[in-house]
């Protein structure tokens, strides 16, 4: 397991977390466009209507939302590796299938004797985008569900099924940090990518998948 340490300072994020004035730091339109596109897609999916008129109306709604309820900006890394993205997607599909079979086995064989736990997993990344995506990936894989996030320390709190011992907790944490590693390789910043290579050392080539 790679040591738990953050890759880069998060001064602005810590300021946001400690700010009790109620004033949020506004993002620029350049920083908000990924959120606007996501809201626009969700709007079209909810109405099952991607017509031009509905998309224009959805864009107006999205602009109103981001201005009335401003969130701290999610800063993009400026780096994307399509090969690692494809490998991440294939790996994710495999994990969904394997986890579904595992949860079904637990339900049929162990039943009510199955134990679970709430565990805290400090991530190494300083990126809100990576933290958010790790949480979404975990929630989509059967057997785990994120219940809280400490943004200032990049710590995820989640419900995890089939935890029988402290060793199982560490195994779960290692699996979650492996998701973080895969995401950094796919969409993380250049600094975080280089940090992953440095921490993995000679094993980096073997762990590229």
C-alpha positions, -999 to +999 in steps of 0.1 A: +000+000+000+013+034-009+017+058+021-011+081+029+000+116+021-014+144+001+002+153-032-001+191-032-012+219-009-049+226-005-048+262+010-078+274-008-098+243+001-089+246+037-099+283+037-132+273+022-137+247+049-128+271+077-147+301+064-176+308+087-186+340+071-211+322+048-195+338+018-184+312-008-156+319-032-172+323-066-161+303-096-156+318-130-177+307-160-146+290-173-144+269-141-182+263-140-187+249-176-182+212-166-209+217-139-232+235-164-228+207-189-235+181-163-266+199-151-278+203-187-274+166-193-292+157-161-320+181-171-324+164-205-322+129-190-349+137-164-373+150-190-361+125-216-361+153-240-329+166-256-346+189-281-330+223-287-358+242-270-356+220-239-318+223-238-320+261-240-345+261-211-323+237-192-292+260-197-312+289-182-321+267-152-285+256-148-272+292-149-298+302-123-287+272-100-250+279-102-256+316-094-281+312-066-263+282-050-226+289-058-201+261-048-163+263-046-149+258-080-139+223-092-105+228-108-098+206-138-063+190-140-057+200-176-046+164-183-065+134-196-051+100-208-077+083-230-059+049-228-061+049-190-097+061-192-106+031-214-088+007-190-105+023-160-139+018-177-132-018-185-119-024-149-150-007-135-174-029-154-155-060-142-157-047-106-195-041-109-200-077-121-177-092-095-192-072-066-227-080-077-219-117-076-202-113-042-232-094-027-256-120-040-235-148-025-234-130+009-272-126+008-278-162+000-251-179+021-245-156+051-277-137+052-282-117+083-248-129+096-231-106+071-212-079+089-205-044+076-187-013+089-184+024+086-148+032+076-128+064+070-105+065+041-081+095+038-072+100+001-039+114-011-052+137-038-058+174-034-084+175-063-121+179-055-128+163-089-108+131-080-124+129-046-159+133-060-152+107-088-138+082-063-170+086-043-192+080-073-173+050-084-176+035-050-213+042-048-219+025-082-200-007-072-223-029-051-213-033-015-201+002-007-218+035-003-203+069+006-221+086+034-200+117+041-169+136+028-145+158+047-134+181+020-106+198+039-088+165+044-100+145+014-115+119+037-143+096+026-166+080+051-184+050+037-205+020+045-187-011+034-201-046+034-184-079+045-160-064+071-151-092+095-118-080+110-093-050+111-075-067+083-106-064+061-108-027+069-072-022+056-080-043+026-110-021+018-089+011+023-062-003-001-089-011-027-103+024-024-069+040-028-064+018-058-095+034-074-079+068-066-047+057-083-065+046-114-084+079-116-052+099-111-036+080-140-066+087-162-075+123-153-052+135-125-028+164-127+007+159-140+021+164-105-002+138-090+006+114-119+043+118-113+038+113-075+020+080-083+049+069-104+074+079-076+054+061-048+049+029-068+086+028-078+096-003-097+061-017-094+046+011-114+048-007-148+031-037-133+003-016-117-006+004-148-038-015-153 
